[in-house]
Amino acid sequence: MSKKTKEERIKTLKATQEARKQETLDKVNKAIERLLKTGAKISFQAIAREANVSVPYLYKYPELKERIQQLRSQQRKMPSHQVNQPPVNAKTHSQMVGRLKKRIQQLEEENKELKRKNEALAGQVYRVHTLQEQVERQKDLIVTLESRLKEPPKAEVIPITSKAKAQINDSIKTQLDELGISLNTTLTKTIKGASEDTVLAAVEAVKHQLDKSEVDNPGGLLNKAIKEGWIKPEPTSVPSSPTPKPQIYHSQEDEEKKTLSSKDLAKLSNLFKDK
């Protein structure tokens, strides 16, 4: 942000504060005039209550504080005897109450209007500051772009493998989710620095290790497995027993059929001999 912009912002804030101060002082002065007209006792508490401000606010401004003290001193010097006032009947009392209610309503409306103006001014000041900051950023961006345009173009050679290492493969992320391992800075750096095959082989080795025993830090174990190039051990082969040859069983009926067939053949041969 430039020096000129800062000065303009400070000037705007000062003007806003001065306007608020003047409005509040006018409100306090009107409250003092009302108290004087009604013959009420002048005090810091009474004026603060009538003007709807705090007592410390009245002490904040020396000229206001001095005026209140003078009015209070003048009241103290006045004779303390009571002034005979005409008796107040019901009609007069009702009129006074009506005027007071009307005055209270007016003050409430003035208060609402002042609050509305205050919120509007605050919103405008905020928008002005926001726009000024945006303008300053745009100016800085324009200066940067202009300086870059004046520089000669530089030929940059981007290796093909750098893009592949910039992100983690979805298959690796799926494997990590199954293991319940969350990515941190160290593990992410290790995975990006290794090939996909190395990482997947290390994941399988860690799965095998987790099946055998519990591990307090699976992420740390995987980080170590990737760096050291772990692979899942191959299962030991168990020699299989030779398959027995199938045996053919003959039923008892087949044997009887074979026996009967031989007897019949003998009888037939004898018959032919007799003939």
C-alpha positions, 0 to 999 in steps of 0.5 A: 500500500502506497503512502498516499493511500494510507494518508487518504485512509487516515484522513477518512477515518479522522473525518468519520470520527470527527462527525461522530464526535460532533453528533454526540456533543450536539446530543449532549448539549440538547440534553443539558438544555432540556434539563435546564428548561425542566429545572432538573438537577444538573449532574454528570449522571443526569446528563449521561442518562438524558443524552444516552451516553456514558459518564466517562464519555462526558469526562473525555472532552474538557470543554464539555466537562467544564460546562457541566461543572459550571452549571452544577456550581450555578445551581448550588449557588441558587437559593434552595427554597422551593418555588410555589407551583400551581397545583397539578390536576388530572388533566394537566398531569395527563398532558404532561405524561402525553408530552413525555411519551411523545418525547420518548418516542421521538428520542427512540426514533432519533436513536434508531436513525443515528444507529442506521446512519452509523451502520451505513457509514461503517459499511461505506468505510469498509467498502472503501478500504476494501476497494483501495486494497484491491486497487493496490494489489492490482497495481502491484500485479500490473507492475510485476507483469510489466517487469516480466514482459520486459525480461527475455523468455527463459527456456525451461525443460520440465522432465516428464517424470516430475509430473508423475511424482507430483501426485499420488496414484489413486490405487495407492490411496485406496490401499492406504485407506484399506490399511487405515493409514493417513498421509502426512508430510513425511509419508507423502514425500517418501511415496512421491520419491519412490516408484509405484511398484515399489510403493505397492510392494511395500504396502503388500509387505506391511499388510502381511506384517499386520496380519501376523502381529499388531503394529502401533504405527502402521504409517511409520512402518510403511515409510520404512518399508518403502525406503528399504524396498520391502516385498511380501515373502513368498509362501513355502510350498508343501510337497503333495502326496502322490495321487493313488491310482483308481481301482476298478471293482466288479459287483457280485452279479457280474461274477455270477454272470461270468460263471453261469455263462461258462456252464451254459457253454459246456452244456451246449458243447455236450449237446452238439457232441451227442448229435 
